[in-house]
Amino acid sequence: MPQLNPNPWFPIMILSWLIFSTIIQPKLLPTTPSNHPHNKPFPPIKPTPWTWPWT
């Protein structure tokens, strides 16, 4: 069965992970997120009663 042969796909996977680990990941890690979490308490949500059309 050809899909069980790791010969063509294993080096491609290793190469892609090496590229990701050495080039892409260091460029992504120093970026700072623009949306910082905050500890502001949210007001409780009061549910409004639902008016059923058949009552």
C-alpha positions in Angstrom: 0.0 0.0 0.0 1.7 3.2 -1.1 0.1 5.4 1.7 2.0 3.4 4.3 5.4 4.1 2.7 6.9 6.9 4.7 9.7 7.5 2.3 8.4 10.5 0.4 6.4 12.1 3.1 8.6 11.8 6.2 11.4 14.0 4.9 8.9 16.6 3.7 7.3 16.7 7.2 10.7 17.0 8.9 11.8 19.8 6.5 8.5 21.7 7.0 8.8 21.5 10.8 12.4 22.6 10.7 11.4 25.6 8.5 8.6 26.4 10.9 10.8 26.1 14.0 13.7 28.1 12.7 12.2 30.8 10.6 8.5 31.3 11.2 8.2 30.6 14.9 10.8 33.2 16.0 9.1 35.8 13.9 5.7 35.1 15.5 6.7 34.9 19.1 7.9 38.5 19.7 4.7 40.0 18.4 2.6 41.5 21.1 -1.1 41.0 21.2 -3.2 44.1 20.6 -6.1 42.9 22.7 -5.0 42.7 26.3 -7.3 40.9 28.8 -8.6 42.9 31.7 -10.1 42.1 35.0 -13.1 44.4 34.8 -16.2 42.8 36.4 -19.1 42.6 34.0 -22.5 43.6 35.2 -25.0 40.7 35.6 -27.2 40.1 32.7 -30.9 40.4 33.5 -32.9 38.1 31.2 -36.0 39.6 29.7 -39.1 37.4 29.7 -40.1 35.9 26.4 -43.6 36.5 25.2 -44.9 33.5 23.4 -47.1 34.2 20.4 -49.7 31.5 21.3 -50.4 32.5 24.8 
